[in-house]
Amino acid sequence: MADLPHVLEAAMRRRHLSAQALADRTGIRTPRIRAFIQDGTAGPIHPTEQELRELAHALDLPVSEVLPGAALAGVPGT
């Protein structure tokens, strides 16, 4: 399975979405989305389980495509 940044980037590219457009769809602030794309779950800003679910829904991805990678990286609640 690909890591979170690759999953997000590929899904955003397929749907022609910018970080701002994804923020508009999810309610997650744009800087947080950019941090997830850049650092995944290893950076200083960690996505919550709810944020990962919202991203998966907005990108029309199975939740399992985003959550397992987060669980491996230690995201609480996964």
mmCIF file of the N, C-alpha and C atoms, coordinates in Angstrom:
data_MODEL
# 
_entry.id   MODEL 
# 
loop_
_atom_site.group_PDB 
_atom_site.id 
_atom_site.type_symbol 
_atom_site.label_atom_id 
_atom_site.label_alt_id 
_atom_site.label_comp_id 
_atom_site.label_asym_id 
_atom_site.label_entity_id 
_atom_site.label_seq_id 
_atom_site.pdbx_PDB_ins_code 
_atom_site.Cartn_x 
_atom_site.Cartn_y 
_atom_site.Cartn_z 
_atom_site.occupancy 
_atom_site.B_iso_or_equiv 
_atom_site.pdbx_formal_charge 
_atom_site.auth_seq_id 
_atom_site.auth_comp_id 
_atom_site.auth_asym_id 
_atom_site.auth_atom_id 
_atom_site.pdbx_PDB_model_num 
ATOM 1   N N  . MET A 1 1  ? 0.829   -1.177 0.000   1.00 0.00 ? 1  MET A N  1 
ATOM 2   C CA . MET A 1 1  ? 0.000   0.000  0.000   1.00 0.00 ? 1  MET A CA 1 
ATOM 3   C C  . MET A 1 1  ? 0.875   1.242  0.000   1.00 0.00 ? 1  MET A C  1 
ATOM 4   N N  . ALA A 1 2  ? 0.452   2.262  -0.709  1.00 0.00 ? 2  ALA A N  1 
ATOM 5   C CA . ALA A 1 2  ? 1.186   3.516  -0.772  1.00 0.00 ? 2  ALA A CA 1 
ATOM 6   C C  . ALA A 1 2  ? 1.008   4.284  0.526   1.00 0.00 ? 2  ALA A C  1 
ATOM 7   N N  . ASP A 1 3  ? 1.953   5.177  0.806   1.00 0.00 ? 3  ASP A N  1 
ATOM 8   C CA . ASP A 1 3  ? 1.803   5.978  2.014   1.00 0.00 ? 3  ASP A CA 1 
ATOM 9   C C  . ASP A 1 3  ? 0.839   7.136  1.776   1.00 0.00 ? 3  ASP A C  1 
ATOM 10  N N  . LEU A 1 4  ? 0.459   7.793  2.849   1.00 0.00 ? 4  LEU A N  1 
ATOM 11  C CA . LEU A 1 4  ? -0.585  8.811  2.796   1.00 0.00 ? 4  LEU A CA 1 
ATOM 12  C C  . LEU A 1 4  ? -0.309  9.919  1.783   1.00 0.00 ? 4  LEU A C  1 
ATOM 13  N N  . PRO A 1 5  ? 0.897   10.501 1.742   1.00 0.00 ? 5  PRO A N  1 
ATOM 14  C CA . PRO A 1 5  ? 1.113   11.566 0.748   1.00 0.00 ? 5  PRO A CA 1 
ATOM 15  C C  . PRO A 1 5  ? 0.865   11.101 -0.680  1.00 0.00 ? 5  PRO A C  1 
ATOM 16  N N  . HIS A 1 6  ? 1.315   9.896  -1.012  1.00 0.00 ? 6  HIS A N  1 
ATOM 17  C CA . HIS A 1 6  ? 1.114   9.389  -2.374  1.00 0.00 ? 6  HIS A CA 1 
ATOM 18  C C  . HIS A 1 6  ? -0.355  9.112  -2.668  1.00 0.00 ? 6  HIS A C  1 
ATOM 19  N N  . VAL A 1 7  ? -1.068  8.582  -1.690  1.00 0.00 ? 7  VAL A N  1 
ATOM 20  C CA . VAL A 1 7  ? -2.492  8.310  -1.871  1.00 0.00 ? 7  VAL A CA 1 
ATOM 21  C C  . VAL A 1 7  ? -3.235  9.618  -2.118  1.00 0.00 ? 7  VAL A C  1 
ATOM 22  N N  . LEU A 1 8  ? -2.968  10.621 -1.280  1.00 0.00 ? 8  LEU A N  1 
ATOM 23  C CA . LEU A 1 8  ? -3.647  11.910 -1.431  1.00 0.00 ? 8  LEU A CA 1 
ATOM 24  C C  . LEU A 1 8  ? -3.300  12.577 -2.751  1.00 0.00 ? 8  LEU A C  1 
ATOM 25  N N  . GLU A 1 9  ? -2.010  12.629 -3.073  1.00 0.00 ? 9  GLU A N  1 
ATOM 26  C CA . GLU A 1 9  ? -1.592  13.277 -4.321  1.00 0.00 ? 9  GLU A CA 1 
ATOM 27  C C  . GLU A 1 9  ? -2.222  12.618 -5.540  1.00 0.00 ? 9  GLU A C  1 
ATOM 28  N N  . ALA A 1 10 ? -2.192  11.297 -5.583  1.00 0.00 ? 10 ALA A N  1 
ATOM 29  C CA . ALA A 1 10 ? -2.746  10.586 -6.738  1.00 0.00 ? 10 ALA A CA 1 
ATOM 30  C C  . ALA A 1 10 ? -4.250  10.819 -6.860  1.00 0.00 ? 10 ALA A C  1 
ATOM 31  N N  . ALA A 1 11 ? -4.963  10.756 -5.738  1.00 0.00 ? 11 ALA A N  1 
ATOM 32  C CA . ALA A 1 11 ? -6.415  10.955 -5.777  1.00 0.00 ? 11 ALA A CA 1 
ATOM 33  C C  . ALA A 1 11 ? -6.762  12.394 -6.153  1.00 0.00 ? 11 ALA A C  1 
ATOM 34  N N  . MET A 1 12 ? -6.014  13.342 -5.639  1.00 0.00 ? 12 MET A N  1 
ATOM 35  C CA . MET A 1 12 ? -6.256  14.749 -5.986  1.00 0.00 ? 12 MET A CA 1 
ATOM 36  C C  . MET A 1 12 ? -5.971  14.994 -7.460  1.00 0.00 ? 12 MET A C  1 
ATOM 37  N N  . ARG A 1 13 ? -4.922  14.401 -7.967  1.00 0.00 ? 13 ARG A N  1 
ATOM 38  C CA . ARG A 1 13 ? -4.572  14.560 -9.383  1.00 0.00 ? 13 ARG A CA 1 
ATOM 39  C C  . ARG A 1 13 ? -5.659  13.961 -10.276 1.00 0.00 ? 13 ARG A C  1 
ATOM 40  N N  . ARG A 1 14 ? -6.147  12.762 -9.922  1.00 0.00 ? 14 ARG A N  1 
ATOM 41  C CA . ARG A 1 14 ? -7.209  12.114 -10.709 1.00 0.00 ? 14 ARG A CA 1 
ATOM 42  C C  . ARG A 1 14 ? -8.477  12.957 -10.741 1.00 0.00 ? 14 ARG A C  1 
ATOM 43  N N  . ARG A 1 15 ? -8.736  13.654 -9.664  1.00 0.00 ? 15 ARG A N  1 
ATOM 44  C CA . ARG A 1 15 ? -9.970  14.442 -9.565  1.00 0.00 ? 15 ARG A CA 1 
ATOM 45  C C  . ARG A 1 15 ? -9.755  15.921 -9.862  1.00 0.00 ? 15 ARG A C  1 
ATOM 46  N N  . HIS A 1 16 ? -8.525  16.269 -10.241 1.00 0.00 ? 16 HIS A N  1 
ATOM 47  C CA . HIS A 1 16 ? -8.184  17.652 -10.582 1.00 0.00 ? 16 HIS A CA 1 
ATOM 48  C C  . HIS A 1 16 ? -8.523  18.608 -9.439  1.00 0.00 ? 16 HIS A C  1 
ATOM 49  N N  . LEU A 1 17 ? -8.121  18.218 -8.222  1.00 0.00 ? 17 LEU A N  1 
ATOM 50  C CA . LEU A 1 17 ? -8.389  19.030 -7.042  1.00 0.00 ? 17 LEU A CA 1 
ATOM 51  C C  . LEU A 1 17 ? -7.101  19.614 -6.492  1.00 0.00 ? 17 LEU A C  1 
ATOM 52  N N  . SER A 1 18 ? -7.155  20.861 -6.122  1.00 0.00 ? 18 SER A N  1 
ATOM 53  C CA . SER A 1 18 ? -6.041  21.501 -5.413  1.00 0.00 ? 18 SER A CA 1 
ATOM 54  C C  . SER A 1 18 ? -6.244  21.278 -3.915  1.00 0.00 ? 18 SER A C  1 
ATOM 55  N N  . ALA A 1 19 ? -5.235  21.632 -3.135  1.00 0.00 ? 19 ALA A N  1 
ATOM 56  C CA . ALA A 1 19 ? -5.381  21.535 -1.686  1.00 0.00 ? 19 ALA A CA 1 
ATOM 57  C C  . ALA A 1 19 ? -6.521  22.432 -1.212  1.00 0.00 ? 19 ALA A C  1 
ATOM 58  N N  . GLN A 1 20 ? -6.660  23.596 -1.823  1.00 0.00 ? 20 GLN A N  1 
ATOM 59  C CA . GLN A 1 20 ? -7.742  24.517 -1.455  1.00 0.00 ? 20 GLN A CA 1 
ATOM 60  C C  . GLN A 1 20 ? -9.108  23.909 -1.771  1.00 0.00 ? 20 GLN A C  1 
ATOM 61  N N  . ALA A 1 21 ? -9.236  23.292 -2.936  1.00 0.00 ? 21 ALA A N  1 
ATOM 62  C CA . ALA A 1 21 ? -10.511 22.668 -3.308  1.00 0.00 ? 21 ALA A CA 1 
ATOM 63  C C  . ALA A 1 21 ? -10.838 21.515 -2.357  1.00 0.00 ? 21 ALA A C  1 
ATOM 64  N N  . LEU A 1 22 ? -9.839  20.747 -1.966  1.00 0.00 ? 22 LEU A N  1 
ATOM 65  C CA . LEU A 1 22 ? -10.063 19.656 -1.019  1.00 0.00 ? 22 LEU A CA 1 
ATOM 66  C C  . LEU A 1 22 ? -10.444 20.215 0.348   1.00 0.00 ? 22 LEU A C  1 
ATOM 67  N N  . ALA A 1 23 ? -9.835  21.315 0.736   1.00 0.00 ? 23 ALA A N  1 
ATOM 68  C CA . ALA A 1 23 ? -10.191 21.970 2.000   1.00 0.00 ? 23 ALA A CA 1 
ATOM 69  C C  . ALA A 1 23 ? -11.646 22.422 1.963   1.00 0.00 ? 23 ALA A C  1 
ATOM 70  N N  . ASP A 1 24 ? -12.063 22.969 0.840   1.00 0.00 ? 24 ASP A N  1 
ATOM 71  C CA . ASP A 1 24 ? -13.450 23.413 0.694   1.00 0.00 ? 24 ASP A CA 1 
ATOM 72  C C  . ASP A 1 24 ? -14.422 22.242 0.818   1.00 0.00 ? 24 ASP A C  1 
ATOM 73  N N  . ARG A 1 25 ? -14.032 21.084 0.320   1.00 0.00 ? 25 ARG A N  1 
ATOM 74  C CA . ARG A 1 25 ? -14.910 19.902 0.371   1.00 0.00 ? 25 ARG A CA 1 
ATOM 75  C C  . ARG A 1 25 ? -14.964 19.276 1.755   1.00 0.00 ? 25 ARG A C  1 
ATOM 76  N N  . THR A 1 26 ? -13.875 19.420 2.516   1.00 0.00 ? 26 THR A N  1 
ATOM 77  C CA . THR A 1 26 ? -13.793 18.709 3.793   1.00 0.00 ? 26 THR A CA 1 
ATOM 78  C C  . THR A 1 26 ? -13.970 19.592 5.017   1.00 0.00 ? 26 THR A C  1 
ATOM 79  N N  . GLY A 1 27 ? -13.677 20.870 4.878   1.00 0.00 ? 27 GLY A N  1 
ATOM 80  C CA . GLY A 1 27 ? -13.677 21.743 6.048   1.00 0.00 ? 27 GLY A CA 1 
ATOM 81  C C  . GLY A 1 27 ? -12.364 21.704 6.803   1.00 0.00 ? 27 GLY A C  1 
ATOM 82  N N  . ILE A 1 28 ? -11.420 20.916 6.318   1.00 0.00 ? 28 ILE A N  1 
ATOM 83  C CA . ILE A 1 28 ? -10.082 20.865 6.913   1.00 0.00 ? 28 ILE A CA 1 
ATOM 84  C C  . ILE A 1 28 ? -9.297  22.043 6.348   1.00 0.00 ? 28 ILE A C  1 
ATOM 85  N N  . ARG A 1 29 ? -8.596  22.752 7.189   1.00 0.00 ? 29 ARG A N  1 
ATOM 86  C CA . ARG A 1 29 ? -7.860  23.930 6.726   1.00 0.00 ? 29 ARG A CA 1 
ATOM 87  C C  . ARG A 1 29 ? -6.788  23.533 5.711   1.00 0.00 ? 29 ARG A C  1 
ATOM 88  N N  . THR A 1 30 ? -6.611  24.399 4.717   1.00 0.00 ? 30 THR A N  1 
ATOM 89  C CA . THR A 1 30 ? -5.661  24.151 3.624   1.00 0.00 ? 30 THR A CA 1 
ATOM 90  C C  . THR A 1 30 ? -4.242  23.858 4.126   1.00 0.00 ? 30 THR A C  1 
ATOM 91  N N  . PRO A 1 31 ? -3.698  24.610 5.095   1.00 0.00 ? 31 PRO A N  1 
ATOM 92  C CA . PRO A 1 31 ? -2.334  24.300 5.558   1.00 0.00 ? 31 PRO A CA 1 
ATOM 93  C C  . PRO A 1 31 ? -2.204  22.889 6.143   1.00 0.00 ? 31 PRO A C  1 
ATOM 94  N N  . ARG A 1 32 ? -3.262  22.401 6.795   1.00 0.00 ? 32 ARG A N  1 
ATOM 95  C CA . ARG A 1 32 ? -3.212  21.027 7.324   1.00 0.00 ? 32 ARG A CA 1 
ATOM 96  C C  . ARG A 1 32 ? -3.167  20.021 6.178   1.00 0.00 ? 32 ARG A C  1 
ATOM 97  N N  . ILE A 1 33 ? -3.994  20.244 5.163   1.00 0.00 ? 33 ILE A N  1 
ATOM 98  C CA . ILE A 1 33 ? -3.996  19.336 4.016   1.00 0.00 ? 33 ILE A CA 1 
ATOM 99  C C  . ILE A 1 33 ? -2.631  19.334 3.348   1.00 0.00 ? 33 ILE A C  1 
ATOM 100 N N  . ARG A 1 34 ? -2.053  20.498 3.171   1.00 0.00 ? 34 ARG A N  1 
ATOM 101 C CA . ARG A 1 34 ? -0.711  20.573 2.566   1.00 0.00 ? 34 ARG A CA 1 
ATOM 102 C C  . ARG A 1 34 ? 0.316   19.825 3.412   1.00 0.00 ? 34 ARG A C  1 
ATOM 103 N N  . ALA A 1 35 ? 0.191   19.922 4.728   1.00 0.00 ? 35 ALA A N  1 
ATOM 104 C CA . ALA A 1 35 ? 1.111   19.195 5.614   1.00 0.00 ? 35 ALA A CA 1 
ATOM 105 C C  . ALA A 1 35 ? 0.928   17.693 5.459   1.00 0.00 ? 35 ALA A C  1 
ATOM 106 N N  . PHE A 1 36 ? -0.317  17.231 5.347   1.00 0.00 ? 36 PHE A N  1 
ATOM 107 C CA . PHE A 1 36 ? -0.559  15.794 5.163   1.00 0.00 ? 36 PHE A CA 1 
ATOM 108 C C  . PHE A 1 36 ? 0.038   15.320 3.839   1.00 0.00 ? 36 PHE A C  1 
ATOM 109 N N  . ILE A 1 37 ? -0.075  16.151 2.802   1.00 0.00 ? 37 ILE A N  1 
ATOM 110 C CA . ILE A 1 37 ? 0.460   15.793 1.492   1.00 0.00 ? 37 ILE A CA 1 
ATOM 111 C C  . ILE A 1 37 ? 1.984   15.766 1.526   1.00 0.00 ? 37 ILE A C  1 
ATOM 112 N N  . GLN A 1 38 ? 2.559   16.706 2.229   1.00 0.00 ? 38 GLN A N  1 
ATOM 113 C CA . GLN A 1 38 ? 4.019   16.797 2.283   1.00 0.00 ? 38 GLN A CA 1 
ATOM 114 C C  . GLN A 1 38 ? 4.626   15.752 3.214   1.00 0.00 ? 38 GLN A C  1 
ATOM 115 N N  . ASP A 1 39 ? 4.061   15.620 4.421   1.00 0.00 ? 39 ASP A N  1 
ATOM 116 C CA . ASP A 1 39 ? 4.691   14.793 5.449   1.00 0.00 ? 39 ASP A CA 1 
ATOM 117 C C  . ASP A 1 39 ? 3.941   13.520 5.798   1.00 0.00 ? 39 ASP A C  1 
ATOM 118 N N  . GLY A 1 40 ? 2.711   13.393 5.324   1.00 0.00 ? 40 GLY A N  1 
ATOM 119 C CA . GLY A 1 40 ? 1.914   12.236 5.718   1.00 0.00 ? 40 GLY A CA 1 
ATOM 120 C C  . GLY A 1 40 ? 1.652   12.273 7.203   1.00 0.00 ? 40 GLY A C  1 
ATOM 121 N N  . THR A 1 41 ? 1.796   11.158 7.860   1.00 0.00 ? 41 THR A N  1 
ATOM 122 C CA . THR A 1 41 ? 1.568   11.099 9.299   1.00 0.00 ? 41 THR A CA 1 
ATOM 123 C C  . THR A 1 41 ? 2.870   11.222 10.077  1.00 0.00 ? 41 THR A C  1 
ATOM 124 N N  . ALA A 1 42 ? 3.984   11.364 9.374   1.00 0.00 ? 42 ALA A N  1 
ATOM 125 C CA . ALA A 1 42 ? 5.279   11.424 10.036  1.00 0.00 ? 42 ALA A CA 1 
ATOM 126 C C  . ALA A 1 42 ? 5.694   12.839 10.415  1.00 0.00 ? 42 ALA A C  1 
ATOM 127 N N  . GLY A 1 43 ? 4.991   13.827 9.926   1.00 0.00 ? 43 GLY A N  1 
ATOM 128 C CA . GLY A 1 43 ? 5.355   15.213 10.176  1.00 0.00 ? 43 GLY A CA 1 
ATOM 129 C C  . GLY A 1 43 ? 4.874   15.709 11.522  1.00 0.00 ? 43 GLY A C  1 
ATOM 130 N N  . PRO A 1 44 ? 5.088   16.987 11.771  1.00 0.00 ? 44 PRO A N  1 
ATOM 131 C CA . PRO A 1 44 ? 4.679   17.565 13.055  1.00 0.00 ? 44 PRO A CA 1 
ATOM 132 C C  . PRO A 1 44 ? 3.160   17.719 13.193  1.00 0.00 ? 44 PRO A C  1 
ATOM 133 N N  . ILE A 1 45 ? 2.440   17.707 12.084  1.00 0.00 ? 45 ILE A N  1 
ATOM 134 C CA . ILE A 1 45 ? 0.984   17.818 12.116  1.00 0.00 ? 45 ILE A CA 1 
ATOM 135 C C  . ILE A 1 45 ? 0.400   16.455 11.783  1.00 0.00 ? 45 ILE A C  1 
ATOM 136 N N  . HIS A 1 46 ? -0.284  15.862 12.745  1.00 0.00 ? 46 HIS A N  1 
ATOM 137 C CA . HIS A 1 46 ? -0.825  14.513 12.570  1.00 0.00 ? 46 HIS A CA 1 
ATOM 138 C C  . HIS A 1 46 ? -2.316  14.573 12.264  1.00 0.00 ? 46 HIS A C  1 
ATOM 139 N N  . PRO A 1 47 ? -2.745  13.890 11.196  1.00 0.00 ? 47 PRO A N  1 
ATOM 140 C CA . PRO A 1 47 ? -4.181  13.865 10.897  1.00 0.00 ? 47 PRO A CA 1 
ATOM 141 C C  . PRO A 1 47 ? -4.930  13.029 11.924  1.00 0.00 ? 47 PRO A C  1 
ATOM 142 N N  . THR A 1 48 ? -6.112  13.470 12.249  1.00 0.00 ? 48 THR A N  1 
ATOM 143 C CA . THR A 1 48 ? -6.962  12.679 13.140  1.00 0.00 ? 48 THR A CA 1 
ATOM 144 C C  . THR A 1 48 ? -7.667  11.610 12.312  1.00 0.00 ? 48 THR A C  1 
ATOM 145 N N  . GLU A 1 49 ? -8.232  10.658 12.995  1.00 0.00 ? 49 GLU A N  1 
ATOM 146 C CA . GLU A 1 49 ? -8.983  9.617  12.284  1.00 0.00 ? 49 GLU A CA 1 
ATOM 147 C C  . GLU A 1 49 ? -10.145 10.254 11.519  1.00 0.00 ? 49 GLU A C  1 
ATOM 148 N N  . GLN A 1 50 ? -10.829 11.213 12.145  1.00 0.00 ? 50 GLN A N  1 
ATOM 149 C CA . GLN A 1 50 ? -11.953 11.877 11.487  1.00 0.00 ? 50 GLN A CA 1 
ATOM 150 C C  . GLN A 1 50 ? -11.490 12.615 10.236  1.00 0.00 ? 50 GLN A C  1 
ATOM 151 N N  . GLU A 1 51 ? -10.352 13.287 10.294  1.00 0.00 ? 51 GLU A N  1 
ATOM 152 C CA . GLU A 1 51 ? -9.834  13.984 9.114   1.00 0.00 ? 51 GLU A CA 1 
ATOM 153 C C  . GLU A 1 51 ? -9.525  13.008 7.995   1.00 0.00 ? 51 GLU A C  1 
ATOM 154 N N  . LEU A 1 52 ? -8.958  11.872 8.342   1.00 0.00 ? 52 LEU A N  1 
ATOM 155 C CA . LEU A 1 52 ? -8.646  10.868 7.324   1.00 0.00 ? 52 LEU A CA 1 
ATOM 156 C C  . LEU A 1 52 ? -9.930  10.335 6.685   1.00 0.00 ? 52 LEU A C  1 
ATOM 157 N N  . ARG A 1 53 ? -10.952 10.139 7.496   1.00 0.00 ? 53 ARG A N  1 
ATOM 158 C CA . ARG A 1 53 ? -12.237 9.689  6.953   1.00 0.00 ? 53 ARG A CA 1 
ATOM 159 C C  . ARG A 1 53 ? -12.838 10.744 6.027   1.00 0.00 ? 53 ARG A C  1 
ATOM 160 N N  . GLU A 1 54 ? -12.759 12.004 6.424   1.00 0.00 ? 54 GLU A N  1 
ATOM 161 C CA . GLU A 1 54 ? -13.281 13.091 5.595   1.00 0.00 ? 54 GLU A CA 1 
ATOM 162 C C  . GLU A 1 54 ? -12.520 13.186 4.272   1.00 0.00 ? 54 GLU A C  1 
ATOM 163 N N  . LEU A 1 55 ? -11.210 13.032 4.332   1.00 0.00 ? 55 LEU A N  1 
ATOM 164 C CA . LEU A 1 55 ? -10.402 13.070 3.102   1.00 0.00 ? 55 LEU A CA 1 
ATOM 165 C C  . LEU A 1 55 ? -10.782 11.918 2.183   1.00 0.00 ? 55 LEU A C  1 
ATOM 166 N N  . ALA A 1 56 ? -10.919 10.731 2.748   1.00 0.00 ? 56 ALA A N  1 
ATOM 167 C CA . ALA A 1 56 ? -11.287 9.567  1.941   1.00 0.00 ? 56 ALA A CA 1 
ATOM 168 C C  . ALA A 1 56 ? -12.640 9.795  1.275   1.00 0.00 ? 56 ALA A C  1 
ATOM 169 N N  . HIS A 1 57 ? -13.595 10.304 2.028   1.00 0.00 ? 57 HIS A N  1 
ATOM 170 C CA . HIS A 1 57 ? -14.929 10.558 1.481   1.00 0.00 ? 57 HIS A CA 1 
ATOM 171 C C  . HIS A 1 57 ? -14.869 11.605 0.363   1.00 0.00 ? 57 HIS A C  1 
ATOM 172 N N  . ALA A 1 58 ? -14.167 12.708 0.604   1.00 0.00 ? 58 ALA A N  1 
ATOM 173 C CA . ALA A 1 58 ? -14.081 13.786 -0.381  1.00 0.00 ? 58 ALA A CA 1 
ATOM 174 C C  . ALA A 1 58 ? -13.368 13.351 -1.651  1.00 0.00 ? 58 ALA A C  1 
ATOM 175 N N  . LEU A 1 59 ? -12.441 12.407 -1.520  1.00 0.00 ? 59 LEU A N  1 
ATOM 176 C CA . LEU A 1 59 ? -11.674 11.935 -2.674  1.00 0.00 ? 59 LEU A CA 1 
ATOM 177 C C  . LEU A 1 59 ? -12.269 10.665 -3.266  1.00 0.00 ? 59 LEU A C  1 
ATOM 178 N N  . ASP A 1 60 ? -13.401 10.234 -2.730  1.00 0.00 ? 60 ASP A N  1 
ATOM 179 C CA . ASP A 1 60 ? -14.083 9.028  -3.198  1.00 0.00 ? 60 ASP A CA 1 
ATOM 180 C C  . ASP A 1 60 ? -13.158 7.818  -3.133  1.00 0.00 ? 60 ASP A C  1 
ATOM 181 N N  . LEU A 1 61 ? -12.473 7.703  -1.996  1.00 0.00 ? 61 LEU A N  1 
ATOM 182 C CA . LEU A 1 61 ? -11.574 6.576  -1.752  1.00 0.00 ? 61 LEU A CA 1 
ATOM 183 C C  . LEU A 1 61 ? -12.184 5.695  -0.673  1.00 0.00 ? 61 LEU A C  1 
ATOM 184 N N  . PRO A 1 62 ? -11.904 4.406  -0.719  1.00 0.00 ? 62 PRO A N  1 
ATOM 185 C CA . PRO A 1 62 ? -12.318 3.567  0.406   1.00 0.00 ? 62 PRO A CA 1 
ATOM 186 C C  . PRO A 1 62 ? -11.555 4.036  1.654   1.00 0.00 ? 62 PRO A C  1 
ATOM 187 N N  . VAL A 1 63 ? -12.228 4.101  2.766   1.00 0.00 ? 63 VAL A N  1 
ATOM 188 C CA . VAL A 1 63 ? -11.576 4.538  4.002   1.00 0.00 ? 63 VAL A CA 1 
ATOM 189 C C  . VAL A 1 63 ? -10.366 3.651  4.298   1.00 0.00 ? 63 VAL A C  1 
ATOM 190 N N  . SER A 1 64 ? -10.472 2.382  3.955   1.00 0.00 ? 64 SER A N  1 
ATOM 191 C CA . SER A 1 64 ? -9.366  1.456  4.215   1.00 0.00 ? 64 SER A CA 1 
ATOM 192 C C  . SER A 1 64 ? -8.091  1.830  3.453   1.00 0.00 ? 64 SER A C  1 
ATOM 193 N N  . GLU A 1 65 ? -8.236  2.627  2.392   1.00 0.00 ? 65 GLU A N  1 
ATOM 194 C CA . GLU A 1 65 ? -7.052  3.032  1.635   1.00 0.00 ? 65 GLU A CA 1 
ATOM 195 C C  . GLU A 1 65 ? -6.261  4.109  2.366   1.00 0.00 ? 65 GLU A C  1 
ATOM 196 N N  . VAL A 1 66 ? -6.904  4.839  3.254   1.00 0.00 ? 66 VAL A N  1 
ATOM 197 C CA . VAL A 1 66 ? -6.226  5.909  3.978   1.00 0.00 ? 66 VAL A CA 1 
ATOM 198 C C  . VAL A 1 66 ? -5.905  5.506  5.413   1.00 0.00 ? 66 VAL A C  1 
ATOM 199 N N  . LEU A 1 67 ? -6.800  4.819  6.069   1.00 0.00 ? 67 LEU A N  1 
ATOM 200 C CA . LEU A 1 67 ? -6.605  4.496  7.496   1.00 0.00 ? 67 LEU A CA 1 
ATOM 201 C C  . LEU A 1 67 ? -5.515  3.481  7.796   1.00 0.00 ? 67 LEU A C  1 
ATOM 202 N N  . PRO A 1 68 ? -5.337  2.414  7.035   1.00 0.00 ? 68 PRO A N  1 
ATOM 203 C CA . PRO A 1 68 ? -4.272  1.478  7.398   1.00 0.00 ? 68 PRO A CA 1 
ATOM 204 C C  . PRO A 1 68 ? -2.898  2.122  7.424   1.00 0.00 ? 68 PRO A C  1 
ATOM 205 N N  . GLY A 1 69 ? -2.593  2.982  6.474   1.00 0.00 ? 69 GLY A N  1 
ATOM 206 C CA . GLY A 1 69 ? -1.303  3.662  6.484   1.00 0.00 ? 69 GLY A CA 1 
ATOM 207 C C  . GLY A 1 69 ? -1.164  4.555  7.693   1.00 0.00 ? 69 GLY A C  1 
ATOM 208 N N  . ALA A 1 70 ? -2.258  5.158  8.110   1.00 0.00 ? 70 ALA A N  1 
ATOM 209 C CA . ALA A 1 70 ? -2.223  6.015  9.293   1.00 0.00 ? 70 ALA A CA 1 
ATOM 210 C C  . ALA A 1 70 ? -2.030  5.172  10.546  1.00 0.00 ? 70 ALA A C  1 
ATOM 211 N N  . ALA A 1 71 ? -2.675  4.007  10.594  1.00 0.00 ? 71 ALA A N  1 
ATOM 212 C CA . ALA A 1 71 ? -2.536  3.145  11.761  1.00 0.00 ? 71 ALA A CA 1 
ATOM 213 C C  . ALA A 1 71 ? -1.091  2.702  11.929  1.00 0.00 ? 71 ALA A C  1 
ATOM 214 N N  . LEU A 1 72 ? -0.447  2.403  10.833  1.00 0.00 ? 72 LEU A N  1 
ATOM 215 C CA . LEU A 1 72 ? 0.945   1.985  10.893  1.00 0.00 ? 72 LEU A CA 1 
ATOM 216 C C  . LEU A 1 72 ? 1.836   3.117  11.389  1.00 0.00 ? 72 LEU A C  1 
ATOM 217 N N  . ALA A 1 73 ? 1.439   4.337  11.125  1.00 0.00 ? 73 ALA A N  1 
ATOM 218 C CA . ALA A 1 73 ? 2.247   5.484  11.529  1.00 0.00 ? 73 ALA A CA 1 
ATOM 219 C C  . ALA A 1 73 ? 1.878   5.985  12.917  1.00 0.00 ? 73 ALA A C  1 
ATOM 220 N N  . GLY A 1 74 ? 0.921   5.342  13.564  1.00 0.00 ? 74 GLY A N  1 
ATOM 221 C CA . GLY A 1 74 ? 0.619   5.702  14.939  1.00 0.00 ? 74 GLY A CA 1 
ATOM 222 C C  . GLY A 1 74 ? -0.450  6.764  15.120  1.00 0.00 ? 74 GLY A C  1 
ATOM 223 N N  . VAL A 1 75 ? -1.326  6.947  14.152  1.00 0.00 ? 75 VAL A N  1 
ATOM 224 C CA . VAL A 1 75 ? -2.415  7.903  14.315  1.00 0.00 ? 75 VAL A CA 1 
ATOM 225 C C  . VAL A 1 75 ? -3.350  7.357  15.383  1.00 0.00 ? 75 VAL A C  1 
ATOM 226 N N  . PRO A 1 76 ? -3.669  8.151  16.399  1.00 0.00 ? 76 PRO A N  1 
ATOM 227 C CA . PRO A 1 76 ? -4.548  7.667  17.467  1.00 0.00 ? 76 PRO A CA 1 
ATOM 228 C C  . PRO A 1 76 ? -5.915  7.268  16.921  1.00 0.00 ? 76 PRO A C  1 
ATOM 229 N N  . GLY A 1 77 ? -6.486  6.238  17.482  1.00 0.00 ? 77 GLY A N  1 
ATOM 230 C CA . GLY A 1 77 ? -7.825  5.818  17.124  1.00 0.00 ? 77 GLY A CA 1 
ATOM 231 C C  . GLY A 1 77 ? -7.895  4.924  15.911  1.00 0.00 ? 77 GLY A C  1 
ATOM 232 N N  . THR A 1 78 ? -6.760  4.518  15.372  1.00 0.00 ? 78 THR A N  1 
ATOM 233 C CA . THR A 1 78 ? -6.792  3.633  14.199  1.00 0.00 ? 78 THR A CA 1 
ATOM 234 C C  . THR A 1 78 ? -6.259  2.269  14.558  1.00 0.00 ? 78 THR A C  1 
# 
